[in-house]
Amino acid sequence: MNRIRNHIFTALVWTIGITVILFIFGLLFLILKDGLPKLSLDFLYGLPSEIEEGGGIGPMLFNSFYILIISLIIAIPLGMAAGIYLAEFAPDNKWIGFVRICVEGLASVPSLIFGLFGIALFVELFEVGLTILGAAVSLAFLNLPVLTRVTEESIRAVPQDIKNASFALGGTHLQTIMRVLIPVAQNGIITGICLVAGRAFGESAVIILTGGVSTSGEMWDFNLLSPGANLAVHLWYVQSEAIVPDAADIAQKAAAVLVCIVLIINLLFRIPLWLSSRKMK
């Protein structure tokens, strides 16, 4: 009887797993089949058009990477530092427990709330308007709780024997963290960074509220106070508000670019993990 149940359970798991994988590949196919064959360099580097057809996504694509990089520069050090503190230095008391609950709660808060926070901070308090800076910092706040929890759990998952061995060899607490705990926990940490990077690149709600729905119109605009619409916002705008004749084609191509870049980001973050696992073997 137990063997029959085991076979049934195994078959059920395989069926669900294959179904989910087929669903994901089917979804990717539906997104890419119409937009990917139509892509061109003129579309990727061209300026958008409000009336005439044939516009590109150059400024929005640049803003997507620019905002992503700035947000990660802010979020990764702060998130890792907070996670290491909670895992290694924070006392085990009710106050720290409450902090952990707050961090977990913030990690599940809708991005729209962080967008409203960005409006209150940058538009109303500092009066800088809808800018790349406001969008990047708001995205960093959005990803900070996730990075904190991922880092803390990855550090806590390191076996205590490895940590004790470092202390036994004369390593200080700082040396143990930098040379032992973080390298051993890097798989979980990099996975967390990969997740928040993909989420940040495709984020639209926060960007609409803090960066706006337009750009400066220049391809390489590094001014942090310029409007900060990214590719996801442009996709929404073209699909819902734009009056250009080829709005459907632009939306299809923009969606294909967005999906491809998110996949590439995940691949690039996975390469260090593969190299590390090969070295370990």
C-alpha positions as CSV (number, residue, x, y, z in Angstrom):
1,M,0.0,0.0,0.0
2,N,2.8,2.4,0.9
3,R,4.5,1.7,-2.5
4,I,1.3,2.5,-4.3
5,R,0.9,5.7,-2.5
6,N,4.5,6.6,-3.2
7,H,4.1,6.0,-6.9
8,I,0.9,8.0,-7.0
9,F,2.5,10.9,-5.1
10,T,5.6,10.8,-7.4
11,A,3.4,10.8,-10.5
12,L,1.4,13.7,-9.1
13,V,4.5,15.7,-8.4
14,W,5.9,15.0,-11.9
15,T,2.6,16.0,-13.5
16,I,2.3,19.3,-11.6
17,G,6.0,20.1,-12.3
18,I,5.8,19.4,-16.0
19,T,2.5,21.3,-16.3
20,V,4.0,24.4,-14.6
21,I,7.1,24.3,-16.8
22,L,4.9,23.9,-20.0
23,F,2.8,26.8,-18.8
24,I,5.8,29.0,-18.3
25,F,7.3,28.1,-21.7
26,G,3.9,28.7,-23.3
27,L,3.6,32.1,-21.7
28,L,7.1,33.1,-22.9
29,F,6.2,31.9,-26.4
30,L,3.0,34.0,-26.5
31,I,4.9,37.1,-25.4
32,L,7.9,36.6,-27.7
33,K,6.4,35.2,-30.9
34,D,4.9,38.5,-32.1
35,G,7.5,41.0,-30.8
36,L,10.8,39.3,-31.1
37,P,10.9,38.8,-34.9
38,K,10.2,42.6,-35.4
39,L,13.0,43.9,-33.2
40,S,15.6,46.1,-34.8
41,L,18.5,48.4,-33.6
42,D,16.5,51.4,-34.7
43,F,13.7,50.4,-32.3
44,L,16.1,49.8,-29.5
45,Y,18.0,53.0,-29.9
46,G,15.4,55.2,-31.5
47,L,13.5,58.0,-29.8
48,P,9.7,57.5,-29.1
49,S,7.1,59.2,-31.2
50,E,3.9,60.7,-29.9
51,I,2.0,60.8,-33.3
52,E,3.9,59.2,-36.1
53,E,4.6,55.5,-36.3
54,G,8.0,54.0,-36.2
55,G,9.1,55.3,-32.8
56,G,11.7,53.6,-30.6
57,I,12.3,52.9,-26.9
58,G,15.9,54.2,-26.5
59,P,15.4,56.7,-23.6
60,M,13.1,54.4,-21.7
61,L,15.5,51.4,-22.1
62,F,18.4,53.5,-20.9
63,N,16.3,54.8,-17.9
64,S,15.4,51.2,-17.0
65,F,19.1,50.2,-16.7
66,Y,20.0,53.5,-15.1
67,I,17.3,53.3,-12.4
68,L,18.0,49.6,-11.8
69,I,21.8,50.2,-11.2
70,I,21.2,53.2,-8.9
71,S,18.6,51.3,-6.9
72,L,20.9,48.2,-6.5
73,I,23.8,50.4,-5.5
74,I,21.6,51.7,-2.7
75,A,19.7,48.6,-1.7
76,I,22.4,45.9,-1.8
77,P,24.8,47.3,0.8
78,L,22.0,48.5,3.1
79,G,20.1,45.2,2.8
80,M,23.1,43.0,3.3
81,A,24.3,45.1,6.3
82,A,20.8,44.9,7.9
83,G,20.6,41.2,7.3
84,I,24.0,40.5,8.7
85,Y,23.2,42.6,11.8
86,L,20.0,40.7,12.4
87,A,21.7,37.3,11.9
88,E,24.9,37.9,13.8
89,F,24.7,40.9,16.1
90,A,21.1,41.6,17.1
91,P,20.1,40.3,20.5
92,D,17.3,37.7,20.7
93,N,14.6,39.8,22.3
94,K,11.1,41.0,21.7
95,W,12.2,44.3,20.1
96,I,14.3,42.5,17.4
97,G,11.4,40.0,16.9
98,F,9.1,43.0,16.3
99,V,11.7,44.4,13.8
100,R,11.8,41.1,11.9
101,I,8.0,41.1,11.7
102,C,8.1,44.6,10.3
103,V,10.7,43.7,7.7
104,E,8.6,40.7,6.6
105,G,5.5,42.9,6.4
106,L,7.3,45.5,4.3
107,A,8.6,42.7,2.0
108,S,5.0,41.9,1.1
109,V,3.6,45.4,0.9
110,P,2.3,46.3,-2.7
111,S,4.7,48.4,-4.7
112,L,2.0,51.1,-5.0
113,I,2.5,52.0,-1.3
114,F,6.3,52.6,-1.9
115,G,5.3,54.8,-4.9
116,L,3.0,56.9,-2.6
117,F,5.9,57.1,-0.1
118,G,8.1,58.3,-2.9
119,I,5.6,61.0,-3.8
120,A,5.4,62.2,-0.2
121,L,9.2,62.3,0.1
122,F,10.5,63.6,-3.2
123,V,7.5,65.4,-4.7
124,E,5.9,67.0,-1.7
125,L,8.8,67.2,0.9
126,F,11.8,67.9,-1.2
127,E,9.9,69.3,-4.2
128,V,12.1,67.8,-6.8
129,G,9.3,66.5,-9.0
130,L,9.1,63.2,-10.9
131,T,12.7,62.3,-11.4
132,I,15.1,59.4,-12.0
133,L,16.5,60.0,-8.5
134,G,13.1,59.6,-6.8
135,A,12.3,56.5,-8.8
136,A,15.6,54.8,-8.0
137,V,15.5,55.6,-4.3
138,S,11.9,54.4,-4.1
139,L,12.8,51.2,-5.9
140,A,15.7,50.7,-3.4
141,F,13.2,51.1,-0.5
142,L,11.0,48.5,-2.2
143,N,13.8,46.0,-2.5
144,L,15.4,46.7,0.9
145,P,13.2,44.4,3.0
146,V,13.5,41.5,0.6
147,L,17.3,41.8,0.6
148,T,17.4,42.1,4.3
149,R,15.4,38.9,4.9
150,V,17.2,36.9,2.2
151,T,20.6,37.9,3.6
152,E,19.6,37.1,7.2
153,E,18.2,33.7,6.3
154,S,21.2,32.8,4.1
155,I,23.6,33.7,6.9
156,R,21.6,31.7,9.4
157,A,21.6,28.7,7.1
158,V,25.4,28.4,7.3
159,P,26.3,25.5,9.5
160,Q,27.4,26.5,13.0
161,D,30.4,24.2,12.7
162,I,31.9,26.3,9.9
163,K,31.6,29.4,11.9
164,N,33.1,27.7,15.0
165,A,36.0,26.4,12.9
166,S,36.8,30.0,11.8
167,F,36.9,31.2,15.4
168,A,39.0,28.2,16.3
169,L,41.6,29.2,13.7
170,G,41.9,32.6,15.2
171,G,39.5,34.5,13.0
172,T,37.8,37.6,14.3
173,H,34.0,38.0,14.0
174,L,34.5,40.4,11.1
175,Q,36.9,38.1,9.3
176,T,34.5,35.2,9.8
177,I,31.6,37.2,8.3
178,M,33.6,38.5,5.3
179,R,35.6,35.4,4.5
180,V,33.4,32.5,5.7
181,L,29.8,33.3,6.2
182,I,29.2,35.5,3.1
183,P,31.1,33.2,0.7
184,V,29.2,30.2,2.0
185,A,25.8,32.0,1.9
186,Q,26.5,33.6,-1.5
187,N,24.1,31.3,-3.3
188,G,21.1,32.5,-1.3
189,I,22.2,36.1,-1.4
190,I,22.8,36.3,-5.1
191,T,19.5,34.6,-5.7
192,G,17.8,37.3,-3.7
193,I,19.6,40.0,-5.6
194,C,18.6,38.3,-8.8
195,L,14.9,38.4,-7.8
196,V,14.9,42.0,-6.7
197,A,16.8,43.1,-9.9
198,G,14.3,41.4,-12.1
199,R,11.4,42.9,-10.1
200,A,13.0,46.4,-10.2
201,F,13.6,46.3,-14.0
202,G,10.0,45.4,-14.7
203,E,8.4,47.7,-12.0
204,S,5.9,50.2,-13.3
205,A,3.7,51.3,-10.3
206,V,6.6,52.9,-8.4
207,I,8.0,54.5,-11.5
208,I,4.7,56.1,-12.6
209,L,4.3,57.7,-9.2
210,T,7.9,58.8,-8.7
211,G,9.5,59.0,-12.1
212,G,6.5,59.9,-14.3
213,V,5.4,58.6,-17.7
214,S,7.8,60.6,-19.9
215,T,11.6,61.1,-20.4
216,S,13.8,64.0,-21.3
217,G,13.8,62.9,-24.9
218,E,17.6,62.3,-24.9
219,M,19.1,58.9,-25.4
220,W,21.9,59.1,-22.8
221,D,20.6,61.5,-20.1
222,F,22.5,60.9,-16.8
223,N,20.8,63.9,-15.1
224,L,19.2,62.4,-11.9
225,L,16.6,65.1,-12.0
226,S,15.3,64.2,-15.4
227,P,11.9,62.4,-15.8
228,G,12.3,58.7,-15.2
229,A,9.9,56.7,-17.2
230,N,11.2,53.2,-17.9
231,L,10.4,50.5,-20.3
232,A,7.6,48.9,-18.3
233,V,5.9,52.4,-17.9
234,H,6.3,53.0,-21.6
235,L,4.7,49.6,-22.3
236,W,1.7,50.5,-20.2
237,Y,1.5,54.0,-21.7
238,V,1.6,52.7,-25.3
239,Q,-1.0,50.1,-24.6
240,S,-3.5,52.3,-22.8
241,E,-2.9,56.0,-23.7
242,A,-0.8,56.4,-26.8
243,I,-2.4,57.5,-30.1
244,V,0.3,56.3,-32.5
245,P,-0.9,54.1,-35.3
246,D,1.5,51.2,-34.5
247,A,0.9,51.2,-30.7
248,A,0.1,47.5,-30.8
249,D,3.4,46.7,-32.5
250,I,5.4,48.9,-30.1
251,A,3.7,47.2,-27.2
252,Q,4.5,43.7,-28.5
253,K,8.2,44.6,-29.2
254,A,8.6,46.4,-25.9
255,A,7.2,43.4,-24.0
256,A,9.6,41.0,-25.9
257,V,12.5,43.3,-24.9
258,L,11.4,43.5,-21.3
259,V,11.1,39.7,-21.0
260,C,14.4,39.0,-22.7
261,I,16.3,41.5,-20.5
262,V,14.8,40.0,-17.3
263,L,15.9,36.6,-18.5
264,I,19.4,37.9,-19.3
265,I,19.6,39.5,-15.9
266,N,18.7,36.2,-14.2
267,L,21.3,34.4,-16.3
268,L,24.1,36.9,-15.5
269,F,23.4,36.6,-11.8
270,R,23.5,32.8,-12.1
271,I,26.9,32.7,-13.8
272,P,28.8,33.4,-10.5
273,L,26.9,30.6,-8.8
274,W,27.7,28.1,-11.6
275,L,31.4,29.1,-11.5
276,S,31.5,28.8,-7.7
277,S,29.9,25.3,-7.8
278,R,32.4,24.2,-10.4
279,K,35.3,25.3,-8.1
280,M,33.7,23.6,-5.1
281,K,33.6,20.3,-7.2
